[in-house]
Amino acid sequence: MPVKDKEIIMRKLRFALFGNIYQAKKSTSAQKLLVMLEERQAILLIDRPFYNYLVNEMQINVNCSELIDGNDFQADFVISMGGDGTFLEAARRVGDKGIPILGINMGRLGFLSDYQAEDIPSAIEAIYNRNFKCEERSLLQAEFTGNCNCDNPSYCPFALNEVSVLKLDNSSMISIRVDINHEYLTTYQADGLIINTPTGSTGYAMSVGGSIMAPGSNTIGLVPVAPHSLTVRPLMLPDDNEITLTVESRSHNFLVSIDGRSESCQEGTRITVKRAPYKIKVLKRSEGSFFRTLRKKLMWGADPRE
């Protein structure tokens, strides 16, 4: 066992807990998790809104060492209790700290989370026994030149799933000029364009016909949303490419969505999307695999007649 692993096991582990505050059914699962961590004398940090939800709404007695406000925290592991949206928010808050994230799915599909609520005991055992895989997932970074509302305190330019450019309202489609490494590719006439990571290839991009990409494939996807051309198809690029978008809109406005966090931009804003300088660490079952997850959660090969 590496020296670093021995040091982690010898001292008390620090866990940072993030959760969805709209799912009352998670109260029993949260209690189970809190009891297990307390039995192991773990140091527990909880995101303040989730703490208030557990104490005030769920009436749970929480032994918490520290409340988390913003991104200023340190932990050995982060636990996300919720769906993929909760996981993405936890990843945003972790940022470049390099803290591994354990996802416990409390939602429906939960593609990012490898564990369900009933798996909480085995998940905690896996952490303390170091019996897990830690996958590194690439992110995208968006940079803006022009008039965009990206100066608010909650703005974050990094995306674990995707950066999407979308029409703002029910107006006509938008025109999206795309340059790859300063070379002109094409101009999409569409409702939008999704630029996704391999992690995001099973999210929004998949729902509009994008290709599924295996984690670690070092690729970026370009997927048009409702393109006004039958010849336009999704495109995959090496992730060391730099993508520049320039948008024209009849309403002179459009949306940029970064992992679901949307900001309005004015026509003429230039958006550059490239690989982020850091990666997110995701805890997975030691016996699991991406292809097994595809079969299980997307029901690949399932016969609906059975």
Order of alpha helices (4+ residues) and beta strands (2+ residues): alpha-beta-alpha-beta-alpha-beta-beta-alpha-beta-beta-alpha-beta-beta-beta-beta-beta-beta-alpha-beta-beta-beta-beta-beta-beta-alpha
